[in-house]
Amino acid sequence: MDDFELRDMLTPPLRYQAEALEALSVPVVNTNPPSGPALAMAYVPSQPWEELYESEEALQRGTIFRQLDLPFEGRRG
């Protein structure tokens, strides 16, 4: 595939960038990101279903898990 075909496949903003780079005599590279590698990986441990609040108390506290009900110690400055 030559550069002309590649430029036709780009979305308009990338196409304009490619044309601007060509005007500066800068070689155009493939600006489409690879589809294989992951951008980020998250690790989120599951919360064990232990020591639960009753429904009404959980609504008041904002959590059903006693282990996550921690005091707010926010300070200014």
Biopython code that builds the backbone (N, CA, C, O; Angstrom):
import numpy as np
from Bio.PDB.StructureBuilder import StructureBuilder

atoms = [
    (1, "MET", "N", (0.853, -1.184, 0.000)),
    (1, "MET", "CA", (0.000, 0.000, 0.000)),
    (1, "MET", "C", (0.892, 1.237, 0.000)),
    (1, "MET", "O", (1.793, 1.366, 0.829)),
    (2, "ASP", "N", (0.638, 2.122, -0.915)),
    (2, "ASP", "CA", (1.451, 3.335, -0.956)),
    (2, "ASP", "C", (0.859, 4.409, -0.041)),
    (2, "ASP", "O", (-0.230, 4.246, 0.509)),
    (3, "ASP", "N", (1.597, 5.503, 0.109)),
    (3, "ASP", "CA", (1.173, 6.572, 1.021)),
    (3, "ASP", "C", (-0.166, 7.180, 0.625)),
    (3, "ASP", "O", (-0.938, 7.597, 1.489)),
    (4, "PHE", "N", (-0.447, 7.234, -0.679)),
    (4, "PHE", "CA", (-1.701, 7.831, -1.126)),
    (4, "PHE", "C", (-2.895, 7.024, -0.629)),
    (4, "PHE", "O", (-3.874, 7.600, -0.153)),
    (5, "GLU", "N", (-2.829, 5.701, -0.732)),
    (5, "GLU", "CA", (-3.924, 4.856, -0.254)),
    (5, "GLU", "C", (-4.070, 4.970, 1.255)),
    (5, "GLU", "O", (-5.189, 5.010, 1.767)),
    (6, "LEU", "N", (-2.969, 5.021, 1.964)),
    (6, "LEU", "CA", (-3.016, 5.151, 3.418)),
    (6, "LEU", "C", (-3.680, 6.465, 3.814)),
    (6, "LEU", "O", (-4.498, 6.488, 4.734)),
    (7, "ARG", "N", (-3.341, 7.557, 3.133)),
    (7, "ARG", "CA", (-3.929, 8.856, 3.450)),
    (7, "ARG", "C", (-5.440, 8.833, 3.240)),
    (7, "ARG", "O", (-6.172, 9.465, 4.001)),
    (8, "ASP", "N", (-5.921, 8.119, 2.226)),
    (8, "ASP", "CA", (-7.357, 8.044, 1.967)),
    (8, "ASP", "C", (-8.100, 7.305, 3.071)),
    (8, "ASP", "O", (-9.302, 7.506, 3.242)),
    (9, "MET", "N", (-7.412, 6.456, 3.819)),
    (9, "MET", "CA", (-8.058, 5.693, 4.887)),
    (9, "MET", "C", (-8.141, 6.477, 6.193)),
    (9, "MET", "O", (-8.864, 6.070, 7.103)),
    (10, "LEU", "N", (-7.424, 7.581, 6.306)),
    (10, "LEU", "CA", (-7.403, 8.346, 7.549)),
    (10, "LEU", "C", (-8.687, 9.138, 7.726)),
    (10, "LEU", "O", (-9.321, 9.545, 6.753)),
    (11, "THR", "N", (-9.062, 9.350, 8.983)),
    (11, "THR", "CA", (-10.199, 10.220, 9.269)),
    (11, "THR", "C", (-9.795, 11.658, 8.945)),
    (11, "THR", "O", (-8.603, 11.963, 8.924)),
    (12, "PRO", "N", (-10.761, 12.549, 8.692)),
    (12, "PRO", "CA", (-10.409, 13.915, 8.258)),
    (12, "PRO", "C", (-9.366, 14.628, 9.116)),
    (12, "PRO", "O", (-8.436, 15.195, 8.543)),
    (13, "PRO", "N", (-9.451, 14.641, 10.463)),
    (13, "PRO", "CA", (-8.408, 15.371, 11.207)),
    (13, "PRO", "C", (-7.015, 14.800, 10.960)),
    (13, "PRO", "O", (-6.049, 15.548, 10.812)),
    (14, "LEU", "N", (-6.915, 13.464, 10.915)),
    (14, "LEU", "CA", (-5.606, 12.868, 10.666)),
    (14, "LEU", "C", (-5.162, 13.095, 9.227)),
    (14, "LEU", "O", (-3.968, 13.239, 8.962)),
    (15, "ARG", "N", (-6.100, 13.129, 8.307)),
    (15, "ARG", "CA", (-5.763, 13.377, 6.906)),
    (15, "ARG", "C", (-5.157, 14.773, 6.760)),
    (15, "ARG", "O", (-4.175, 14.949, 6.038)),
    (16, "TYR", "N", (-5.737, 15.766, 7.443)),
    (16, "TYR", "CA", (-5.201, 17.129, 7.373)),
    (16, "TYR", "C", (-3.797, 17.182, 7.972)),
    (16, "TYR", "O", (-2.923, 17.877, 7.454)),
    (17, "GLN", "N", (-3.583, 16.443, 9.068)),
    (17, "GLN", "CA", (-2.251, 16.396, 9.666)),
    (17, "GLN", "C", (-1.260, 15.775, 8.694)),
    (17, "GLN", "O", (-0.139, 16.260, 8.539)),
    (18, "ALA", "N", (-1.686, 14.689, 8.038)),
    (18, "ALA", "CA", (-0.800, 14.023, 7.083)),
    (18, "ALA", "C", (-0.451, 14.961, 5.933)),
    (18, "ALA", "O", (0.701, 15.016, 5.504)),
    (19, "GLU", "N", (-1.430, 15.692, 5.437)),
    (19, "GLU", "CA", (-1.168, 16.630, 4.339)),
    (19, "GLU", "C", (-0.237, 17.751, 4.787)),
    (19, "GLU", "O", (0.624, 18.185, 4.023)),
    (20, "ALA", "N", (-0.403, 18.219, 6.019)),
    (20, "ALA", "CA", (0.476, 19.269, 6.534)),
    (20, "ALA", "C", (1.901, 18.749, 6.674)),
    (20, "ALA", "O", (2.854, 19.463, 6.362)),
    (21, "LEU", "N", (2.054, 17.510, 7.142)),
    (21, "LEU", "CA", (3.390, 16.934, 7.264)),
    (21, "LEU", "C", (4.032, 16.746, 5.895)),
    (21, "LEU", "O", (5.228, 16.984, 5.725)),
    (22, "GLU", "N", (3.238, 16.322, 4.926)),
    (22, "GLU", "CA", (3.775, 16.165, 3.574)),
    (22, "GLU", "C", (4.242, 17.504, 3.025)),
    (22, "GLU", "O", (5.254, 17.564, 2.327)),
    (23, "ALA", "N", (3.527, 18.574, 3.328)),
    (23, "ALA", "CA", (3.925, 19.904, 2.859)),
    (23, "ALA", "C", (5.260, 20.315, 3.467)),
    (23, "ALA", "O", (6.006, 21.087, 2.864)),
    (24, "LEU", "N", (5.566, 19.804, 4.661)),
    (24, "LEU", "CA", (6.841, 20.107, 5.316)),
    (24, "LEU", "C", (7.937, 19.125, 4.920)),
    (24, "LEU", "O", (9.055, 19.199, 5.430)),
    (25, "SER", "N", (7.619, 18.208, 4.015)),
    (25, "SER", "CA", (8.551, 17.162, 3.575)),
    (25, "SER", "C", (8.936, 16.232, 4.716)),
    (25, "SER", "O", (10.060, 15.732, 4.761)),
    (26, "VAL", "N", (8.025, 16.002, 5.621)),
    (26, "VAL", "CA", (8.234, 15.055, 6.712)),
    (26, "VAL", "C", (7.585, 13.747, 6.293)),
    (26, "VAL", "O", (6.443, 13.757, 5.832)),
    (27, "PRO", "N", (8.275, 12.622, 6.437)),
    (27, "PRO", "CA", (7.656, 11.363, 6.025)),
    (27, "PRO", "C", (6.412, 11.063, 6.861)),
    (27, "PRO", "O", (6.409, 11.263, 8.075)),
    (28, "VAL", "N", (5.369, 10.586, 6.210)),
    (28, "VAL", "CA", (4.121, 10.243, 6.883)),
    (28, "VAL", "C", (4.213, 8.801, 7.353)),
    (28, "VAL", "O", (4.524, 7.899, 6.576)),
    (29, "VAL", "N", (3.942, 8.599, 8.613)),
    (29, "VAL", "CA", (3.937, 7.240, 9.161)),
    (29, "VAL", "C", (2.498, 6.832, 9.418)),
    (29, "VAL", "O", (1.595, 7.669, 9.393)),
    (30, "ASN", "N", (2.288, 5.572, 9.659)),
    (30, "ASN", "CA", (0.945, 5.071, 9.949)),
    (30, "ASN", "C", (0.472, 5.689, 11.259)),
    (30, "ASN", "O", (1.034, 5.400, 12.316)),
    (31, "THR", "N", (-0.554, 6.536, 11.203)),
    (31, "THR", "CA", (-1.042, 7.218, 12.398)),
    (31, "THR", "C", (-2.168, 6.467, 13.084)),
    (31, "THR", "O", (-2.706, 6.945, 14.084)),
    (32, "ASN", "N", (-2.537, 5.301, 12.569)),
    (32, "ASN", "CA", (-3.561, 4.489, 13.230)),
    (32, "ASN", "C", (-2.904, 3.667, 14.326)),
    (32, "ASN", "O", (-1.910, 2.991, 14.061)),
    (33, "PRO", "N", (-3.423, 3.699, 15.548)),
    (33, "PRO", "CA", (-2.815, 2.914, 16.621)),
    (33, "PRO", "C", (-3.008, 1.423, 16.361)),
    (33, "PRO", "O", (-3.979, 1.031, 15.713)),
    (34, "PRO", "N", (-2.103, 0.596, 16.855)),
    (34, "PRO", "CA", (-2.260, -0.847, 16.674)),
    (34, "PRO", "C", (-3.496, -1.347, 17.406)),
    (34, "PRO", "O", (-3.861, -0.817, 18.455)),
    (35, "SER", "N", (-4.129, -2.357, 16.856)),
    (35, "SER", "CA", (-5.360, -2.853, 17.465)),
    (35, "SER", "C", (-5.096, -3.913, 18.521)),
    (35, "SER", "O", (-6.004, -4.244, 19.283)),
    (36, "GLY", "N", (-3.901, -4.452, 18.594)),
    (36, "GLY", "CA", (-3.615, -5.559, 19.492)),
    (36, "GLY", "C", (-3.329, -5.184, 20.937)),
    (36, "GLY", "O", (-4.028, -5.655, 21.834)),
    (37, "PRO", "N", (-2.325, -4.354, 21.193)),
    (37, "PRO", "CA", (-1.928, -4.122, 22.583)),
    (37, "PRO", "C", (-2.956, -3.317, 23.372)),
    (37, "PRO", "O", (-3.638, -2.449, 22.827)),
    (38, "ALA", "N", (-3.052, -3.618, 24.645)),
    (38, "ALA", "CA", (-3.971, -2.896, 25.532)),
    (38, "ALA", "C", (-3.340, -1.562, 25.932)),
    (38, "ALA", "O", (-2.126, -1.475, 26.117)),
    (39, "LEU", "N", (-4.166, -0.531, 26.064)),
    (39, "LEU", "CA", (-3.667, 0.775, 26.480)),
    (39, "LEU", "C", (-3.389, 0.811, 27.972)),
    (39, "LEU", "O", (-2.456, 1.481, 28.416)),
    (40, "ALA", "N", (-4.188, 0.099, 28.744)),
    (40, "ALA", "CA", (-4.008, 0.067, 30.192)),
    (40, "ALA", "C", (-4.607, -1.219, 30.723)),
    (40, "ALA", "O", (-5.445, -1.847, 30.077)),
    (41, "MET", "N", (-4.171, -1.596, 31.896)),
    (41, "MET", "CA", (-4.707, -2.782, 32.525)),
    (41, "MET", "C", (-5.025, -2.440, 33.978)),
    (41, "MET", "O", (-4.175, -1.911, 34.694)),
    (42, "ALA", "N", (-6.220, -2.733, 34.402)),
    (42, "ALA", "CA", (-6.628, -2.407, 35.770)),
    (42, "ALA", "C", (-6.724, -3.677, 36.605)),
    (42, "ALA", "O", (-7.124, -4.732, 36.113)),
    (43, "TYR", "N", (-6.354, -3.559, 37.861)),
    (43, "TYR", "CA", (-6.533, -4.656, 38.802)),
    (43, "TYR", "C", (-7.460, -4.147, 39.891)),
    (43, "TYR", "O", (-7.111, -3.222, 40.624)),
    (44, "VAL", "N", (-8.623, -4.737, 40.000)),
    (44, "VAL", "CA", (-9.601, -4.329, 41.003)),
    (44, "VAL", "C", (-9.974, -5.567, 41.804)),
    (44, "VAL", "O", (-10.710, -6.422, 41.311)),
    (45, "PRO", "N", (-9.474, -5.674, 43.038)),
    (45, "PRO", "CA", (-9.824, -6.855, 43.834)),
    (45, "PRO", "C", (-11.298, -6.834, 44.209)),
    (45, "PRO", "O", (-11.885, -5.769, 44.400)),
    (46, "SER", "N", (-11.878, -7.997, 44.310)),
    (46, "SER", "CA", (-13.293, -8.066, 44.687)),
    (46, "SER", "C", (-13.436, -7.890, 46.194)),
    (46, "SER", "O", (-12.581, -8.325, 46.966)),
    (47, "GLN", "N", (-14.506, -7.258, 46.595)),
    (47, "GLN", "CA", (-14.788, -7.027, 48.005)),
    (47, "GLN", "C", (-15.489, -8.256, 48.564)),
    (47, "GLN", "O", (-16.530, -8.653, 48.039)),
    (48, "PRO", "N", (-14.949, -8.875, 49.621)),
    (48, "PRO", "CA", (-15.643, -10.035, 50.197)),
    (48, "PRO", "C", (-16.970, -9.611, 50.842)),
    (48, "PRO", "O", (-17.052, -8.552, 51.463)),
    (49, "TRP", "N", (-17.985, -10.430, 50.692)),
    (49, "TRP", "CA", (-19.315, -10.144, 51.234)),
    (49, "TRP", "C", (-19.360, -10.574, 52.699)),
    (49, "TRP", "O", (-20.001, -11.566, 53.049)),
    (50, "GLU", "N", (-18.673, -9.817, 53.541)),
    (50, "GLU", "CA", (-18.620, -10.098, 54.976)),
    (50, "GLU", "C", (-19.014, -8.840, 55.733)),
    (50, "GLU", "O", (-18.836, -7.732, 55.228)),
    (51, "GLU", "N", (-19.539, -8.996, 56.924)),
    (51, "GLU", "CA", (-19.882, -7.882, 57.815)),
    (51, "GLU", "C", (-20.669, -6.793, 57.082)),
    (51, "GLU", "O", (-20.209, -5.657, 56.969)),
    (52, "LEU", "N", (-21.833, -7.141, 56.595)),
    (52, "LEU", "CA", (-22.660, -6.208, 55.835)),
    (52, "LEU", "C", (-23.589, -5.424, 56.752)),
    (52, "LEU", "O", (-24.044, -5.933, 57.776)),
    (53, "TYR", "N", (-23.866, -4.167, 56.368)),
    (53, "TYR", "CA", (-24.879, -3.374, 57.053)),
    (53, "TYR", "C", (-26.259, -3.812, 56.573)),
    (53, "TYR", "O", (-26.404, -4.361, 55.480)),
    (54, "GLU", "N", (-27.260, -3.564, 57.397)),
    (54, "GLU", "CA", (-28.640, -3.750, 56.960)),
    (54, "GLU", "C", (-28.959, -2.661, 55.934)),
    (54, "GLU", "O", (-28.272, -1.642, 55.873)),
    (55, "SER", "N", (-29.987, -2.873, 55.140)),
    (55, "SER", "CA", (-30.298, -1.994, 54.003)),
    (55, "SER", "C", (-30.415, -0.522, 54.386)),
    (55, "SER", "O", (-29.790, 0.329, 53.752)),
    (56, "GLU", "N", (-31.206, -0.208, 55.415)),
    (56, "GLU", "CA", (-31.417, 1.202, 55.767)),
    (56, "GLU", "C", (-30.142, 1.859, 56.271)),
    (56, "GLU", "O", (-29.855, 3.005, 55.923)),
    (57, "GLU", "N", (-29.377, 1.145, 57.084)),
    (57, "GLU", "CA", (-28.126, 1.719, 57.583)),
    (57, "GLU", "C", (-27.112, 1.881, 56.441)),
    (57, "GLU", "O", (-26.353, 2.850, 56.411)),
    (58, "ALA", "N", (-27.106, 0.937, 55.513)),
    (58, "ALA", "CA", (-26.202, 1.026, 54.360)),
    (58, "ALA", "C", (-26.518, 2.263, 53.525)),
    (58, "ALA", "O", (-25.602, 2.935, 53.051)),
    (59, "LEU", "N", (-27.802, 2.573, 53.337)),
    (59, "LEU", "CA", (-28.179, 3.772, 52.585)),
    (59, "LEU", "C", (-27.714, 5.039, 53.295)),
    (59, "LEU", "O", (-27.272, 5.987, 52.645)),
    (60, "GLN", "N", (-27.810, 5.062, 54.610)),
    (60, "GLN", "CA", (-27.377, 6.240, 55.367)),
    (60, "GLN", "C", (-25.860, 6.415, 55.311)),
    (60, "GLN", "O", (-25.360, 7.537, 55.235)),
    (61, "ARG", "N", (-25.140, 5.309, 55.349)),
    (61, "ARG", "CA", (-23.675, 5.370, 55.386)),
    (61, "ARG", "C", (-23.035, 5.445, 54.003)),
    (61, "ARG", "O", (-21.873, 5.833, 53.881)),
    (62, "GLY", "N", (-23.780, 5.078, 52.962)),
    (62, "GLY", "CA", (-23.241, 5.129, 51.606)),
    (62, "GLY", "C", (-22.480, 3.897, 51.186)),
    (62, "GLY", "O", (-21.858, 3.893, 50.123)),
    (63, "THR", "N", (-22.510, 2.856, 51.987)),
    (63, "THR", "CA", (-21.870, 1.588, 51.639)),
    (63, "THR", "C", (-22.549, 0.466, 52.397)),
    (63, "THR", "O", (-23.059, 0.658, 53.500)),
    (64, "ILE", "N", (-22.547, -0.703, 51.790)),
    (64, "ILE", "CA", (-23.102, -1.874, 52.474)),
    (64, "ILE", "C", (-22.009, -2.616, 53.247)),
    (64, "ILE", "O", (-22.303, -3.437, 54.116)),
    (65, "PHE", "N", (-20.753, -2.321, 52.926)),
    (65, "PHE", "CA", (-19.623, -3.031, 53.529)),
    (65, "PHE", "C", (-19.080, -2.273, 54.733)),
    (65, "PHE", "O", (-18.691, -1.112, 54.605)),
    (66, "ARG", "N", (-19.050, -2.903, 55.886)),
    (66, "ARG", "CA", (-18.497, -2.265, 57.089)),
    (66, "ARG", "C", (-17.008, -1.941, 56.908)),
    (66, "ARG", "O", (-16.522, -0.934, 57.423)),
    (67, "GLN", "N", (-16.289, -2.797, 56.175)),
    (67, "GLN", "CA", (-14.846, -2.580, 55.985)),
    (67, "GLN", "C", (-14.554, -1.312, 55.181)),
    (67, "GLN", "O", (-13.466, -0.746, 55.285)),
    (68, "LEU", "N", (-15.517, -0.870, 54.386)),
    (68, "LEU", "CA", (-15.308, 0.332, 53.577)),
    (68, "LEU", "C", (-15.848, 1.596, 54.234)),
    (68, "LEU", "O", (-15.694, 2.688, 53.687)),
    (69, "ASP", "N", (-16.468, 1.466, 55.382)),
    (69, "ASP", "CA", (-17.041, 2.616, 56.087)),
    (69, "ASP", "C", (-15.962, 3.232, 56.968)),
    (69, "ASP", "O", (-15.842, 2.904, 58.149)),
    (70, "LEU", "N", (-15.186, 4.121, 56.379)),
    (70, "LEU", "CA", (-14.060, 4.731, 57.076)),
    (70, "LEU", "C", (-14.377, 6.187, 57.391)),
    (70, "LEU", "O", (-15.132, 6.825, 56.658)),
    (71, "PRO", "N", (-13.810, 6.721, 58.473)),
    (71, "PRO", "CA", (-14.077, 8.122, 58.809)),
    (71, "PRO", "C", (-13.442, 9.059, 57.782)),
    (71, "PRO", "O", (-12.364, 8.781, 57.257)),
    (72, "PHE", "N", (-14.124, 10.168, 57.504)),
    (72, "PHE", "CA", (-13.580, 11.180, 56.605)),
    (72, "PHE", "C", (-12.688, 12.100, 57.409)),
    (72, "PHE", "O", (-13.135, 12.727, 58.369)),
    (73, "GLU", "N", (-11.439, 12.180, 57.023)),
    (73, "GLU", "CA", (-10.478, 13.012, 57.746)),
    (73, "GLU", "C", (-9.915, 14.101, 56.843)),
    (73, "GLU", "O", (-8.726, 14.415, 56.903)),
    (74, "GLY", "N", (-10.766, 14.669, 56.016)),
    (74, "GLY", "CA", (-10.316, 15.721, 55.109)),
    (74, "GLY", "C", (-9.916, 16.970, 55.873)),
    (74, "GLY", "O", (-10.565, 17.355, 56.845)),
    (75, "ARG", "N", (-8.851, 17.590, 55.424)),
    (75, "ARG", "CA", (-8.361, 18.819, 56.052)),
    (75, "ARG", "C", (-8.045, 19.825, 54.972)),
    (75, "ARG", "O", (-7.739, 19.467, 53.835)),
    (76, "ARG", "N", (-8.120, 21.059, 55.333)),
    (76, "ARG", "CA", (-7.712, 22.120, 54.409)),
    (76, "ARG", "C", (-6.254, 22.464, 54.673)),
    (76, "ARG", "O", (-5.771, 22.434, 55.805)),
    (77, "GLY", "N", (-5.572, 22.794, 53.571)),
    (77, "GLY", "CA", (-4.203, 23.277, 53.686)),
    (77, "GLY", "C", (-3.275, 22.212, 53.990)),
    (77, "GLY", "O", (-2.076, 22.457, 54.120)),
]
sb = StructureBuilder()
sb.init_structure("model")
sb.init_model(0)
sb.init_chain("A")
sb.init_seg("    ")
for serial, (resi, resn, name, xyz) in enumerate(atoms, 1):
    if name == "N":
        sb.init_residue(resn, " ", resi, " ")
    sb.init_atom(name, np.array(xyz, "f"), 0.0, 1.0, " ", f" {name:<3s}", serial, name[0])
structure = sb.get_structure()
